[in-house]
């Protein structure tokens, strides 16, 4: 695991610990009821009200003794208890209603992309963005620098400092810096998740280093567009003794096919030539000391496996 990912995941854990210490775990009383939730009621002085679980129907209603059909969807557990107490008080002296959520089915959030366990999760109370990331197992080693949060427009704008937002159709989309979320000045201004939110965590752009290096593989471009041959070589832990740095080459995707860019690593390492910038999906190939033709004959085989290799950079 790279230092960047270690810092991100450590910071995410710290954010969750501080949030829990300040606010505590999300209380059930704040949970917003919705269609298909199963609830159980307990009402003092009203034996007619069964404590057996009942389901809120698709229209958000339940049918109860005395009060008949009543709307609960959209109310918090606490507000629903007050509403039911008011309704039962018309028929019963001093009712005390206690409502428990048995099963939650109405508040899904979805998370995709570079997280360990993508999928749909139930909010089951108030959850923040960092808590939902934790529910999905945290960031994968190849996670990028940003995530996108898509929210139904009916909930209004997404309240997060510095988020780039745009509205398209019935949704609002905000692009959020992961680094800022877990480590920046606004780390504790955490977004509360709402039903049907969709989180998409970007995958980092990669470069590949293959051939005569100590640890070949794919590496995230942690420096964004400012990423160089020497940085890539450092991530690959340097050259093998059998390397031929003067004959290194960058393989790059071009519009009409593969482009080969010669790189004299020996001169760069000696400080006699400027470092060479790399682009996303570049492959830096360092051949061995054998004849050039033999080295290049193996290149295509190496390239075929390069994109399928484990991403070492953040492990």
Secondary structure, DSSP 8 states (H G I E B T S, - for coil): --HHHHHHHHHHHHHHHHHHHHH-S--GGG-B--TT-EEEEEEET-TTS--S-EE--TTSEEEETTTEEEE-TTSBHHHHHHHHHHHHTTTSTT-EEEEEEEE--S-EEEEEESBTT-EEEE--S--BHHHHHHHTTSB-TTEEEEEEEEEEGGG-S---TT-EEEEETTEEEEEEEHHHHHHSTTTT---B--TT-EEEEEE--EEEEEESBSS-EEEE-TTTT--BHHHHHHHTT-B-TTB-GGGEEEEEEETTEEEEEEE-HHHHHTTSS---B--TT-EEEE-BSS-HHHHHHHHHHHHHHHTTS--GGG-
